[in-house]
Amino acid sequence: MGTYHRHGVESTAAVFRHPIHPMLIPFPIASLIGALVTDIAFRATSNVFWADVSFWLLLAGVVTGAVAAIPGMIDFSTIDRVRSLTSAWVHAGGNVVALTLAIINLSLRWSDPVAGAQGWGLALSLVTVALLGVTGWLGGELSYRHRIGAINDESGVADNHSV
C-alpha cells in the first residue's frame, strides 16, 4: 500500500475550489464523438436521420467546447506553471484546432446536413475525434501527473490517505 499525497496547483477558474474546466469537458467530447458515430451510421444506412443528428451533435460540441474553453484559458493564462509545460501548450493548441475543425464541419452542414455529411464531414469528424484523443490524454497528464487543478486542504498541508 502506498501513501496518497494530495498537492498541486489550484485552478484559478473554480467554484468552491473545484476546477470548472474538468466539469465541462465531457459535454463537447461526448457530442463530437457522437457526431463521428452518427456520421458512420449515416454512411452505413444513408438514413437522413443520422445526418441531422450529426449536425445537432456538432452544434452542441462547438457550443459546449467554447464554453469549456473559457475556464481552460483562464487557468492557462493565470497559472505560470501551466504555461511552462509543453503538454499544456499542445493540449490548448490541439483543442483550438479540434474546435476549429468542428466549426468547419458544422458550417459545411449548415444549410444541408446531408450534403455536409456526404462530403468532408466524416473525415473532419474522424480527425477531430483523433485530436480529442491526444488532447484528452494530455489533459489527463496535466491533471494527474502535474497536479494542475489539485485541491489542497485548508491548512495547506497535504492529506495522507492509505491507498
C-alpha positions, 0 to 999 in steps of 0.5 A: 500500500502506498501513501496518497499525497494530495498537492498541486496547483489550484485552478484559478477558474473554480467554484468552491475550489473545484476546477470548472474546466474538468466539469465541462469537458465531457459535454463537447467530447461526448457530442463530437464523438457522437457526431463521428458515430452518427456520421458512420451510421449515416454512411452505413444506412444513408438514413437522413436521420443520422445526418441531422443528428450529426449536425445537432451533435456538432452544434452542441460540441462547438457550443459546449467546447467554447464554453469549456474553453473559457475556464481552460484559458483562464487557468492557462493564462493565470497559472505560470506553471501551466504555461511552462509545460509543453503538454499544456501548450499542445493540449490548448493548441490541439483543442483550438484546432479540434474546435476549429475543425468542428466549426468547419464541419458544422458550417459545411452542414449548415444549410444541408446536413446531408450534403455536409455529411456526404462530403468532408464531414466524416473525415473532419469528424474522424480527425477531430475525434483523433485530436480529442484523443491526444488532447484528452490524454494530455489533459489527463497528464496535466491533471494527474501527473502535474497536479494542475487543478489539485485541491489542497486542504485548508491548512495547506498541508497535504492529506495522507490517505492509505491507498 
